[in-house]
Amino acid sequence: MQIEEQYLEQAVRLHQSCPVVDAHLDLAGELLLHVNNGERDVLRRHYLEELREGGFNLVVSSVYLENQYLPEMGLRMAMDQIGVLLEEVDRNEEFLLVKTARDLDRALEEDRIGILLYLEGMDFMGTDFLLLRTLWEMGVRGASLTWSRRNALASGCCVASRRVPVPGGLTDEGVEAVRRMEEMGMFLDVSHLNDDGFEDVCAVAEKPFAATHSNSRTIYFNYRNLTDAQLRRLAERGGVAGLNGCSYLVGCGQGDEALDWLCSHAEYMAASVGADKVGYGFDFCDAYDNAKPRSSWEENHNDCLVSHRHVPRLTAALLQRGMKEEDVKGIIGGNWVRYFRRMLPK
């Protein structure tokens, strides 16, 4: 779709005056890749300008591990990612590590970019739940039980590029992990969990859980996306679902058509469970690949949006297609701010 100038101006105004949140970015892993390539001051050099242009106030950074590092190198790689992120935040006053609800409010009040740490899969922990306390002290405030693979806690769904049903719910240890996370105050992410695991989470979780980067399975069929019933159950618990920008989950590639597809997901999810249960969680996969040494990757175009600076175009498209401004304010960030204020320690 062609964006009309009046809606783009309206979107830019909202992005500069309202909270804007990306609930999923593999930032910690990207930082480590850049640092291992010999770079320094990575947050400022690679991320600050784009996030500022997009008007972002909070980024939820995953700690994501590729298969090649599991199991032997998993814990070391996870700790290295967290360590690099903490060092980068410490040396750059424009960013703030968000560990409490007050930190989140400070980021908004002081016009800084908050970084909220969580684990995209607990594979590297096995069943050693004592590590949760260590990770909590380091600033980790949430986790998904698994990425798109099976571990000691649960079974993940298929990877986004495939469409294969994966059976198997939470193990006894997975149920215990949910209990311990809730006791500690960590939020639970179900984005990469399979359908059986989602049902088990609904049976055992007592606090609101989120799907930080999942779309509607009705709009585009992929087991990584959420069914209508799953969206309803997540919303009934007080959770939020983040709109994913990966082409495998949206249903198309880059370009003007992508905006229509992304809007269709957002509109359907909002109509199904309420606009207050939908947010942004783009999962910019190409940025992760681009952080690798040039010899180890081929250029990919898996993201429907190019970068954070292009997100106002999506917001403009939602407005142009008729979504109310108040609903759009919630989707671009207000809904996630409300969720994390509830879930983070006071």
MIDREN-504973 format. One record per residue (C-alpha): residue number from 1; residue in one letter; y negated, z negated, x. Coordinates in nm, 4 decimals. Layout:
<rs>
{num: NUM residuo: A y: Y z: Z x: X};
...
</rs>
This chain:
<rs>
{num: 1 residuo: M y: 0.0000 z: 0.0000 x: 0.0000};
{num: 2 residuo: Q y: -0.3565 z: 0.0607 x: 0.1085};
{num: 3 residuo: I y: -0.5586 z: -0.2601 x: 0.1317};
{num: 4 residuo: E y: -0.9018 z: -0.2449 x: -0.0269};
{num: 5 residuo: E y: -1.1824 z: -0.3890 x: 0.1823};
{num: 6 residuo: Q y: -1.2901 z: -0.6453 x: -0.0796};
{num: 7 residuo: Y y: -0.9462 z: -0.8068 x: -0.0801};
{num: 8 residuo: L y: -0.9221 z: -0.8094 x: 0.2986};
{num: 9 residuo: E y: -1.2598 z: -0.9833 x: 0.3152};
{num: 10 residuo: Q y: -1.1420 z: -1.2355 x: 0.0568};
{num: 11 residuo: A y: -0.8215 z: -1.2949 x: 0.2542};
{num: 12 residuo: V y: -1.0067 z: -1.3458 x: 0.5835};
{num: 13 residuo: R y: -1.2362 z: -1.5955 x: 0.4117};
{num: 14 residuo: L y: -0.9362 z: -1.7915 x: 0.2825};
{num: 15 residuo: H y: -0.7707 z: -1.7893 x: 0.6244};
{num: 16 residuo: Q y: -1.0839 z: -1.9323 x: 0.7807};
{num: 17 residuo: S y: -1.1545 z: -2.1946 x: 0.5142};
{num: 18 residuo: C y: -0.8073 z: -2.3110 x: 0.3992};
{num: 19 residuo: P y: -0.4997 z: -2.4452 x: 0.5819};
{num: 20 residuo: V y: -0.2753 z: -2.1668 x: 0.7127};
{num: 21 residuo: V y: 0.0809 z: -2.2439 x: 0.8244};
{num: 22 residuo: D y: 0.3688 z: -2.0518 x: 0.9811};
{num: 23 residuo: A y: 0.6762 z: -2.2652 x: 0.9153};
{num: 24 residuo: H y: 0.8984 z: -2.0905 x: 1.1683};
{num: 25 residuo: L y: 0.8366 z: -1.9479 x: 1.5143};
{num: 26 residuo: D y: 1.0678 z: -1.9643 x: 1.8176};
{num: 27 residuo: L y: 0.7677 z: -2.0811 x: 2.0181};
{num: 28 residuo: A y: 0.9417 z: -2.3307 x: 2.2485};
{num: 29 residuo: G y: 1.1983 z: -2.0730 x: 2.3540};
{num: 30 residuo: E y: 0.9328 z: -1.8065 x: 2.4054};
{num: 31 residuo: L y: 0.7268 z: -2.0420 x: 2.6211};
{num: 32 residuo: L y: 1.0270 z: -2.1169 x: 2.8419};
{num: 33 residuo: L y: 1.0984 z: -1.7460 x: 2.8852};
{num: 34 residuo: H y: 0.7377 z: -1.6814 x: 2.9900};
{num: 35 residuo: V y: 0.7337 z: -1.9791 x: 3.2282};
{num: 36 residuo: N y: 1.0648 z: -1.8732 x: 3.3830};
{num: 37 residuo: N y: 0.9015 z: -1.5341 x: 3.4423};
{num: 38 residuo: G y: 0.6441 z: -1.7109 x: 3.6589};
{num: 39 residuo: E y: 0.3620 z: -1.7312 x: 3.4044};
{num: 40 residuo: R y: 0.1352 z: -2.0297 x: 3.3458};
{num: 41 residuo: D y: -0.1067 z: -2.1362 x: 3.0717};
{num: 42 residuo: V y: 0.1099 z: -1.9398 x: 2.8313};
{num: 43 residuo: L y: -0.0218 z: -2.0853 x: 2.5047};
{num: 44 residuo: R y: -0.3742 z: -1.9777 x: 2.5891};
{num: 45 residuo: R y: -0.2839 z: -1.6397 x: 2.7359};
{num: 46 residuo: H y: -0.0336 z: -1.5215 x: 2.4751};
{num: 47 residuo: Y y: -0.0888 z: -1.7167 x: 2.1528};
{num: 48 residuo: L y: -0.4341 z: -1.8706 x: 2.1130};
{num: 49 residuo: E y: -0.6303 z: -1.5565 x: 2.0287};
{num: 50 residuo: E y: -0.3739 z: -1.4245 x: 1.7797};
{num: 51 residuo: L y: -0.3387 z: -1.7583 x: 1.6025};
{num: 52 residuo: R y: -0.7167 z: -1.7978 x: 1.5850};
{num: 53 residuo: E y: -0.7626 z: -1.4469 x: 1.4476};
{num: 54 residuo: G y: -0.4991 z: -1.5223 x: 1.1844};
{num: 55 residuo: G y: -0.6681 z: -1.8523 x: 1.1019};
{num: 56 residuo: F y: -0.3537 z: -2.0588 x: 1.1626};
{num: 57 residuo: N y: -0.3761 z: -2.4382 x: 1.1670};
{num: 58 residuo: L y: -0.0076 z: -2.5286 x: 1.2029};
{num: 59 residuo: V y: 0.2940 z: -2.3613 x: 1.3619};
{num: 60 residuo: V y: 0.6420 z: -2.5065 x: 1.3210};
{num: 61 residuo: S y: 0.8196 z: -2.4389 x: 1.6489};
{num: 62 residuo: S y: 1.1953 z: -2.4171 x: 1.6529};
{num: 63 residuo: V y: 1.4188 z: -2.5048 x: 1.9449};
{num: 64 residuo: Y y: 1.6543 z: -2.2055 x: 1.9288};
{num: 65 residuo: L y: 1.9469 z: -2.1427 x: 2.1640};
{num: 66 residuo: E y: 2.1151 z: -1.8096 x: 2.2243};
{num: 67 residuo: N y: 2.4958 z: -1.8003 x: 2.2160};
{num: 68 residuo: Q y: 2.5204 z: -1.7519 x: 2.5919};
{num: 69 residuo: Y y: 2.3948 z: -2.1046 x: 2.6586};
{num: 70 residuo: L y: 2.6489 z: -2.2815 x: 2.4376};
{num: 71 residuo: P y: 2.8181 z: -2.5136 x: 2.4856};
{num: 72 residuo: E y: 2.7735 z: -2.5978 x: 2.8555};
{num: 73 residuo: M y: 2.4028 z: -2.5239 x: 2.9010};
{num: 74 residuo: G y: 2.2870 z: -2.6069 x: 2.5481};
{num: 75 residuo: L y: 2.1451 z: -2.9550 x: 2.6043};
{num: 76 residuo: R y: 1.9648 z: -2.8570 x: 2.9243};
{num: 77 residuo: M y: 1.8098 z: -2.5490 x: 2.7636};
{num: 78 residuo: A y: 1.6961 z: -2.7472 x: 2.4606};
{num: 79 residuo: M y: 1.5343 z: -3.0124 x: 2.6783};
{num: 80 residuo: D y: 1.3687 z: -2.7469 x: 2.8952};
{num: 81 residuo: Q y: 1.2195 z: -2.5785 x: 2.5875};
{num: 82 residuo: I y: 1.0812 z: -2.9071 x: 2.4589};
{num: 83 residuo: G y: 0.9510 z: -3.0042 x: 2.8016};
{num: 84 residuo: V y: 0.7698 z: -2.6751 x: 2.8523};
{num: 85 residuo: L y: 0.6123 z: -2.6926 x: 2.5068};
{num: 86 residuo: L y: 0.4912 z: -3.0491 x: 2.5670};
{num: 87 residuo: E y: 0.3378 z: -2.9508 x: 2.8997};
{num: 88 residuo: E y: 0.1652 z: -2.6469 x: 2.7505};
{num: 89 residuo: V y: 0.0199 z: -2.8508 x: 2.4642};
{num: 90 residuo: D y: -0.0960 z: -3.1256 x: 2.7023};
{num: 91 residuo: R y: -0.2939 z: -2.8825 x: 2.9159};
{num: 92 residuo: N y: -0.4603 z: -2.7040 x: 2.6235};
{num: 93 residuo: E y: -0.6955 z: -2.9040 x: 2.4026};
{num: 94 residuo: E y: -0.6995 z: -2.6346 x: 2.1347};
{num: 95 residuo: F y: -0.3425 z: -2.7381 x: 2.0437};
{num: 96 residuo: L y: -0.2059 z: -3.0687 x: 1.9150};
{num: 97 residuo: L y: 0.1530 z: -3.1914 x: 1.8908};
{num: 98 residuo: V y: 0.2093 z: -3.3050 x: 1.5321};
{num: 99 residuo: K y: 0.4333 z: -3.6113 x: 1.5084};
{num: 100 residuo: T y: 0.2765 z: -3.7915 x: 1.2127};
{num: 101 residuo: A y: 0.0934 z: -3.7092 x: 0.8915};
{num: 102 residuo: R y: -0.2226 z: -3.8326 x: 1.0616};
{num: 103 residuo: D y: -0.1704 z: -3.5817 x: 1.3452};
{num: 104 residuo: L y: -0.1505 z: -3.3056 x: 1.0863};
{num: 105 residuo: D y: -0.4759 z: -3.4210 x: 0.9299};
{num: 106 residuo: R y: -0.6371 z: -3.4374 x: 1.2751};
{num: 107 residuo: A y: -0.5403 z: -3.0778 x: 1.3473};
{num: 108 residuo: L y: -0.7087 z: -2.9708 x: 1.0244};
{num: 109 residuo: E y: -1.0156 z: -3.1904 x: 1.0698};
{num: 110 residuo: E y: -1.0705 z: -3.1032 x: 1.4376};
{num: 111 residuo: D y: -0.9966 z: -2.7303 x: 1.3997};
{num: 112 residuo: R y: -0.7033 z: -2.7473 x: 1.6393};
{num: 113 residuo: I y: -0.3698 z: -2.5691 x: 1.6103};
{num: 114 residuo: G y: -0.0930 z: -2.8164 x: 1.5316};
{num: 115 residuo: I y: 0.2562 z: -2.7648 x: 1.6727};
{num: 116 residuo: L y: 0.5439 z: -2.9273 x: 1.4845};
{num: 117 residuo: L y: 0.8791 z: -2.9367 x: 1.6675};
{num: 118 residuo: Y y: 1.2187 z: -2.8966 x: 1.5043};
{num: 119 residuo: L y: 1.5719 z: -2.7885 x: 1.5978};
{num: 120 residuo: E y: 1.7053 z: -2.4542 x: 1.4761};
{num: 121 residuo: G y: 2.0623 z: -2.5726 x: 1.4921};
{num: 122 residuo: M y: 2.2121 z: -2.8905 x: 1.6384};
{num: 123 residuo: D y: 2.4919 z: -2.7113 x: 1.8247};
{num: 124 residuo: F y: 2.3960 z: -2.8553 x: 2.1637};
{num: 125 residuo: M y: 2.4355 z: -3.2123 x: 2.0316};
{num: 126 residuo: G y: 2.7950 z: -3.1840 x: 1.9153};
{num: 127 residuo: T y: 2.8362 z: -3.5098 x: 1.7224};
{num: 128 residuo: D y: 2.6385 z: -3.7286 x: 1.9625};
{num: 129 residuo: F y: 2.3891 z: -3.8634 x: 1.7082};
{num: 130 residuo: L y: 2.2393 z: -4.0988 x: 1.9647};
{num: 131 residuo: L y: 2.0535 z: -3.7929 x: 2.0906};
{num: 132 residuo: L y: 1.8590 z: -3.7853 x: 1.7646};
{num: 133 residuo: R y: 1.6665 z: -4.0953 x: 1.8732};
{num: 134 residuo: T y: 1.5844 z: -3.9380 x: 2.2097};
{num: 135 residuo: L y: 1.4684 z: -3.6188 x: 2.0415};
{num: 136 residuo: W y: 1.2614 z: -3.8186 x: 1.7923};
{num: 137 residuo: E y: 1.0815 z: -3.9943 x: 2.0771};
{num: 138 residuo: M y: 1.0074 z: -3.6530 x: 2.2303};
{num: 139 residuo: G y: 0.8398 z: -3.5415 x: 1.9076};
{num: 140 residuo: V y: 1.1153 z: -3.3556 x: 1.7212};
{num: 141 residuo: R y: 1.0583 z: -3.4073 x: 1.3493};
{num: 142 residuo: G y: 1.3209 z: -3.1904 x: 1.1791};
{num: 143 residuo: A y: 1.6375 z: -2.9854 x: 1.2195};
{num: 144 residuo: S y: 1.8731 z: -2.7371 x: 1.0647};
{num: 145 residuo: L y: 2.2379 z: -2.8304 x: 1.1037};
{num: 146 residuo: T y: 2.3253 z: -2.4921 x: 1.2463};
{num: 147 residuo: W y: 2.1976 z: -2.1450 x: 1.3184};
{num: 148 residuo: S y: 2.4046 z: -1.8460 x: 1.1960};
{num: 149 residuo: R y: 2.7253 z: -1.9742 x: 1.3562};
{num: 150 residuo: R y: 2.9817 z: -2.2508 x: 1.3072};
{num: 151 residuo: N y: 2.9530 z: -2.5809 x: 1.4902};
{num: 152 residuo: A y: 3.0841 z: -2.9372 x: 1.4538};
{num: 153 residuo: L y: 2.8512 z: -3.0075 x: 1.1592};
{num: 154 residuo: A y: 2.8517 z: -2.6993 x: 0.9387};
{num: 155 residuo: S y: 2.9015 z: -2.3248 x: 0.9081};
{num: 156 residuo: G y: 2.6060 z: -2.0930 x: 0.9315};
{num: 157 residuo: C y: 2.5705 z: -1.7789 x: 0.7261};
{num: 158 residuo: C y: 2.6072 z: -1.4361 x: 0.8820};
{num: 159 residuo: V y: 2.3409 z: -1.3111 x: 1.1204};
{num: 160 residuo: A y: 2.0604 z: -1.1208 x: 0.9514};
{num: 161 residuo: S y: 2.1778 z: -0.7785 x: 1.0696};
{num: 162 residuo: R y: 2.5141 z: -0.8204 x: 0.8914};
{num: 163 residuo: R y: 2.6058 z: -0.8914 x: 0.5311};
{num: 164 residuo: V y: 2.9309 z: -1.0844 x: 0.5375};
{num: 165 residuo: P y: 3.0117 z: -1.3954 x: 0.3314};
{num: 166 residuo: V y: 3.0994 z: -1.6979 x: 0.5459};
{num: 167 residuo: P y: 3.2999 z: -1.9809 x: 0.3839};
{num: 168 residuo: G y: 3.3090 z: -2.3494 x: 0.4775};
{num: 169 residuo: G y: 3.0819 z: -2.6399 x: 0.3963};
{num: 170 residuo: L y: 2.9564 z: -2.9433 x: 0.5836};
{num: 171 residuo: T y: 3.2041 z: -3.1405 x: 0.7893};
{num: 172 residuo: D y: 3.2189 z: -3.5193 x: 0.7634};
{num: 173 residuo: E y: 3.0015 z: -3.5257 x: 1.0748};
{num: 174 residuo: G y: 2.7575 z: -3.2893 x: 0.9056};
{num: 175 residuo: V y: 2.7239 z: -3.5261 x: 0.6120};
{num: 176 residuo: E y: 2.6607 z: -3.8086 x: 0.8589};
{num: 177 residuo: A y: 2.3969 z: -3.5981 x: 1.0362};
{num: 178 residuo: V y: 2.2066 z: -3.5489 x: 0.7095};
{num: 179 residuo: R y: 2.2207 z: -3.9229 x: 0.6422};
{num: 180 residuo: R y: 2.0949 z: -4.0134 x: 0.9885};
{num: 181 residuo: M y: 1.8175 z: -3.7542 x: 0.9798};
{num: 182 residuo: E y: 1.6918 z: -3.8886 x: 0.6497};
{num: 183 residuo: E y: 1.7036 z: -4.2464 x: 0.7744};
{num: 184 residuo: M y: 1.5048 z: -4.1475 x: 1.0827};
{num: 185 residuo: G y: 1.2494 z: -3.9421 x: 0.8891};
{num: 186 residuo: M y: 1.3425 z: -3.5902 x: 0.9995};
{num: 187 residuo: F y: 1.3135 z: -3.3036 x: 0.7529};
{num: 188 residuo: L y: 1.6173 z: -3.0801 x: 0.6922};
{num: 189 residuo: D y: 1.5993 z: -2.7003 x: 0.7055};
{num: 190 residuo: V y: 1.8693 z: -2.4970 x: 0.5221};
{num: 191 residuo: S y: 1.7570 z: -2.1451 x: 0.6163};
{num: 192 residuo: H y: 2.0621 z: -2.0524 x: 0.8258};
{num: 193 residuo: L y: 2.3173 z: -2.2527 x: 0.6275};
{num: 194 residuo: N y: 2.5879 z: -2.0681 x: 0.4340};
{num: 195 residuo: D y: 2.6326 z: -2.0983 x: 0.0574};
{num: 196 residuo: D y: 2.9020 z: -2.3664 x: 0.0716};
{num: 197 residuo: G y: 2.6891 z: -2.5717 x: 0.3078};
{num: 198 residuo: F y: 2.3889 z: -2.5392 x: 0.0785};
{num: 199 residuo: E y: 2.5945 z: -2.6838 x: -0.2075};
{num: 200 residuo: D y: 2.7036 z: -2.9743 x: 0.0111};
{num: 201 residuo: V y: 2.3448 z: -3.0461 x: 0.1151};
{num: 202 residuo: C y: 2.2464 z: -3.0606 x: -0.2526};
{num: 203 residuo: A y: 2.5234 z: -3.3158 x: -0.3070};
{num: 204 residuo: V y: 2.4354 z: -3.5468 x: -0.0173};
{num: 205 residuo: A y: 2.0627 z: -3.5103 x: 0.0568};
{num: 206 residuo: E y: 1.8309 z: -3.7629 x: -0.1044};
{num: 207 residuo: K y: 1.4999 z: -3.6304 x: 0.0298};
{num: 208 residuo: P y: 1.3277 z: -3.2913 x: -0.0110};
{num: 209 residuo: F y: 1.4722 z: -3.0234 x: 0.2150};
{num: 210 residuo: A y: 1.3147 z: -2.6921 x: 0.3114};
{num: 211 residuo: A y: 1.4081 z: -2.3327 x: 0.3827};
{num: 212 residuo: T y: 1.1520 z: -2.2583 x: 0.6512};
{num: 213 residuo: H y: 1.2243 z: -1.8831 x: 0.6779};
{num: 214 residuo: S y: 1.4264 z: -1.7355 x: 0.3903};
{num: 215 residuo: N y: 1.3470 z: -1.4759 x: 0.1228};
{num: 216 residuo: S y: 1.4872 z: -1.3892 x: -0.2210};
{num: 217 residuo: R y: 1.8437 z: -1.2567 x: -0.2355};
{num: 218 residuo: T y: 1.7627 z: -1.0970 x: -0.5711};
{num: 219 residuo: I y: 1.4871 z: -0.8808 x: -0.4234};
{num: 220 residuo: Y y: 1.6973 z: -0.7893 x: -0.1192};
{num: 221 residuo: F y: 2.0628 z: -0.8797 x: -0.0831};
{num: 222 residuo: N y: 2.1394 z: -1.0617 x: 0.2368};
{num: 223 residuo: Y y: 2.3321 z: -1.3864 x: 0.2735};
{num: 224 residuo: R y: 2.0419 z: -1.5192 x: 0.4837};
{num: 225 residuo: N y: 1.8236 z: -1.5025 x: 0.1733};
{num: 226 residuo: L y: 1.8351 z: -1.7539 x: -0.1128};
{num: 227 residuo: T y: 1.9863 z: -1.6960 x: -0.4545};
{num: 228 residuo: D y: 1.7885 z: -1.7756 x: -0.7668};
{num: 229 residuo: A y: 1.9984 z: -2.0896 x: -0.8193};
{num: 230 residuo: Q y: 1.9391 z: -2.2045 x: -0.4616};
{num: 231 residuo: L y: 1.5646 z: -2.1502 x: -0.4951};
{num: 232 residuo: R y: 1.5613 z: -2.3555 x: -0.8145};
{num: 233 residuo: R y: 1.7567 z: -2.6420 x: -0.6618};
{num: 234 residuo: L y: 1.5393 z: -2.6470 x: -0.3512};
{num: 235 residuo: A y: 1.2257 z: -2.6492 x: -0.5670};
{num: 236 residuo: E y: 1.3591 z: -2.9216 x: -0.7962};
{num: 237 residuo: R y: 1.4031 z: -3.1420 x: -0.4882};
{num: 238 residuo: G y: 1.0427 z: -3.0876 x: -0.3808};
{num: 239 residuo: G y: 1.1164 z: -2.8369 x: -0.1060};
{num: 240 residuo: V y: 0.9348 z: -2.5210 x: 0.0017};
{num: 241 residuo: A y: 1.0740 z: -2.1790 x: 0.0986};
{num: 242 residuo: G y: 0.8996 z: -1.9833 x: 0.3754};
{num: 243 residuo: L y: 0.8560 z: -1.6069 x: 0.3448};
{num: 244 residuo: N y: 1.0417 z: -1.4397 x: 0.6350};
{num: 245 residuo: G y: 0.8991 z: -1.1244 x: 0.7915};
{num: 246 residuo: C y: 1.2221 z: -0.9949 x: 0.9490};
{num: 247 residuo: S y: 1.2987 z: -0.6432 x: 0.8252};
{num: 248 residuo: Y y: 1.6680 z: -0.7295 x: 0.7800};
{num: 249 residuo: L y: 1.5684 z: -0.9902 x: 0.5213};
{num: 250 residuo: V y: 1.2699 z: -0.8151 x: 0.3667};
{num: 251 residuo: G y: 1.4371 z: -0.4794 x: 0.3079};
{num: 252 residuo: C y: 1.2161 z: -0.2428 x: 0.5071};
{num: 253 residuo: G y: 1.0490 z: -0.1830 x: 0.8411};
{num: 254 residuo: Q y: 0.6843 z: -0.1910 x: 0.9476};
{num: 255 residuo: G y: 0.3954 z: -0.0149 x: 0.7806};
{num: 256 residuo: D y: 0.2202 z: -0.0221 x: 0.4450};
{num: 257 residuo: E y: 0.5536 z: -0.0264 x: 0.2582};
{num: 258 residuo: A y: 0.6351 z: -0.3601 x: 0.4235};
{num: 259 residuo: L y: 0.3436 z: -0.5285 x: 0.2495};
{num: 260 residuo: D y: 0.4775 z: -0.4233 x: -0.0891};
{num: 261 residuo: W y: 0.8233 z: -0.5572 x: -0.0061};
{num: 262 residuo: L y: 0.6887 z: -0.8867 x: 0.1278};
{num: 263 residuo: C y: 0.4695 z: -0.9246 x: -0.1811};
{num: 264 residuo: S y: 0.7694 z: -0.8561 x: -0.4053};
{num: 265 residuo: H y: 0.9610 z: -1.1421 x: -0.2422};
{num: 266 residuo: A y: 0.6660 z: -1.3802 x: -0.2671};
{num: 267 residuo: E y: 0.5856 z: -1.2854 x: -0.6267};
{num: 268 residuo: Y y: 0.9452 z: -1.3156 x: -0.7418};
{num: 269 residuo: M y: 0.9944 z: -1.6514 x: -0.5728};
{num: 270 residuo: A y: 0.6657 z: -1.7805 x: -0.7160};
{num: 271 residuo: A y: 0.7535 z: -1.6602 x: -1.0654};
{num: 272 residuo: S y: 1.1014 z: -1.8148 x: -1.0409};
{num: 273 residuo: V y: 1.0181 z: -2.1630 x: -0.9124};
{num: 274 residuo: G y: 0.6394 z: -2.1876 x: -0.8981};
{num: 275 residuo: A y: 0.3879 z: -2.0652 x: -0.6440};
{num: 276 residuo: D y: 0.3605 z: -2.4220 x: -0.5122};
{num: 277 residuo: K y: 0.7143 z: -2.3937 x: -0.3709};
{num: 278 residuo: V y: 0.6495 z: -2.0836 x: -0.1579};
{num: 279 residuo: G y: 0.4919 z: -2.0570 x: 0.1877};
{num: 280 residuo: Y y: 0.4869 z: -1.8469 x: 0.5026};
{num: 281 residuo: G y: 0.7624 z: -1.8704 x: 0.7673};
{num: 282 residuo: F y: 0.7557 z: -1.5370 x: 0.9448};
{num: 283 residuo: D y: 1.0082 z: -1.5782 x: 1.2295};
{num: 284 residuo: F y: 0.8448 z: -1.3191 x: 1.4573};
{num: 285 residuo: C y: 1.1634 z: -1.2102 x: 1.6335};
{num: 286 residuo: D y: 1.0058 z: -0.9303 x: 1.8348};
{num: 287 residuo: A y: 0.7807 z: -1.1807 x: 2.0126};
{num: 288 residuo: Y y: 1.0899 z: -1.3626 x: 2.1407};
{num: 289 residuo: D y: 1.2407 z: -1.0377 x: 2.2723};
{num: 290 residuo: N y: 0.9094 z: -0.9391 x: 2.4286};
{num: 291 residuo: A y: 0.9017 z: -1.2657 x: 2.6240};
{num: 292 residuo: K y: 1.2208 z: -1.1700 x: 2.8088};
{num: 293 residuo: P y: 1.2112 z: -0.9946 x: 3.1462};
{num: 294 residuo: R y: 1.1435 z: -0.6249 x: 3.0916};
{num: 295 residuo: S y: 1.4819 z: -0.5269 x: 3.2415};
{num: 296 residuo: S y: 1.6801 z: -0.7310 x: 2.9882};
{num: 297 residuo: W y: 1.5603 z: -0.5866 x: 2.6572};
{num: 298 residuo: E y: 1.4789 z: -0.2693 x: 2.4728};
{num: 299 residuo: E y: 1.1686 z: -0.2570 x: 2.2561};
{num: 300 residuo: N y: 1.2520 z: -0.3700 x: 1.9031};
{num: 301 residuo: H y: 1.0651 z: -0.3418 x: 1.5761};
{num: 302 residuo: N y: 1.2423 z: -0.5990 x: 1.3609};
{num: 303 residuo: D y: 0.9283 z: -0.7610 x: 1.2182};
{num: 304 residuo: C y: 0.7500 z: -0.6225 x: 0.9143};
{num: 305 residuo: L y: 0.4239 z: -0.7710 x: 1.0404};
{num: 306 residuo: V y: 0.3256 z: -0.7130 x: 1.4017};
{num: 307 residuo: S y: 0.1780 z: -1.0545 x: 1.4785};
{num: 308 residuo: H y: -0.0098 z: -1.3535 x: 1.3390};
{num: 309 residuo: R y: -0.3401 z: -1.1660 x: 1.3504};
{num: 310 residuo: H y: -0.2039 z: -0.9244 x: 1.0883};
{num: 311 residuo: V y: -0.1069 z: -1.1930 x: 0.8349};
{num: 312 residuo: P y: -0.4419 z: -1.1756 x: 0.6485};
{num: 313 residuo: R y: -0.3396 z: -0.8242 x: 0.5429};
{num: 314 residuo: L y: -0.0404 z: -0.9717 x: 0.3603};
{num: 315 residuo: T y: -0.2639 z: -1.2301 x: 0.1978};
{num: 316 residuo: A y: -0.4992 z: -0.9502 x: 0.0936};
{num: 317 residuo: A y: -0.2059 z: -0.7582 x: -0.0542};
{num: 318 residuo: L y: -0.1049 z: -1.0581 x: -0.2656};
{num: 319 residuo: L y: -0.4598 z: -1.0852 x: -0.3963};
{num: 320 residuo: Q y: -0.4867 z: -0.7124 x: -0.4583};
{num: 321 residuo: R y: -0.1635 z: -0.7136 x: -0.6590};
{num: 322 residuo: G y: -0.3069 z: -0.9787 x: -0.8878};
{num: 323 residuo: M y: -0.1952 z: -1.3182 x: -0.7591};
{num: 324 residuo: K y: -0.4412 z: -1.5960 x: -0.8401};
{num: 325 residuo: E y: -0.6507 z: -1.7216 x: -0.5500};
{num: 326 residuo: E y: -0.5389 z: -2.0827 x: -0.6008};
{num: 327 residuo: D y: -0.1739 z: -1.9780 x: -0.5787};
{num: 328 residuo: V y: -0.2472 z: -1.7749 x: -0.2660};
{num: 329 residuo: K y: -0.4170 z: -2.0762 x: -0.1044};
{num: 330 residuo: G y: -0.0960 z: -2.2716 x: -0.1505};
{num: 331 residuo: I y: 0.1270 z: -1.9963 x: -0.0159};
{num: 332 residuo: I y: -0.0748 z: -1.9369 x: 0.3015};
{num: 333 residuo: G y: -0.0541 z: -2.3023 x: 0.3973};
{num: 334 residuo: G y: -0.1420 z: -2.5589 x: 0.1345};
{num: 335 residuo: N y: 0.2138 z: -2.5959 x: 0.0107};
{num: 336 residuo: W y: 0.3519 z: -2.6613 x: 0.3595};
{num: 337 residuo: V y: 0.0734 z: -2.9079 x: 0.4359};
{num: 338 residuo: R y: 0.1628 z: -3.1011 x: 0.1215};
{num: 339 residuo: Y y: 0.5345 z: -3.0953 x: 0.2113};
{num: 340 residuo: F y: 0.4860 z: -3.2140 x: 0.5696};
{num: 341 residuo: R y: 0.2384 z: -3.4824 x: 0.4696};
{num: 342 residuo: R y: 0.5174 z: -3.6160 x: 0.2501};
{num: 343 residuo: M y: 0.7931 z: -3.5833 x: 0.5091};
{num: 344 residuo: L y: 0.6187 z: -3.6887 x: 0.8311};
{num: 345 residuo: P y: 0.5854 z: -4.0566 x: 0.9208};
{num: 346 residuo: K y: 0.2549 z: -4.2024 x: 0.8121};
</rs>
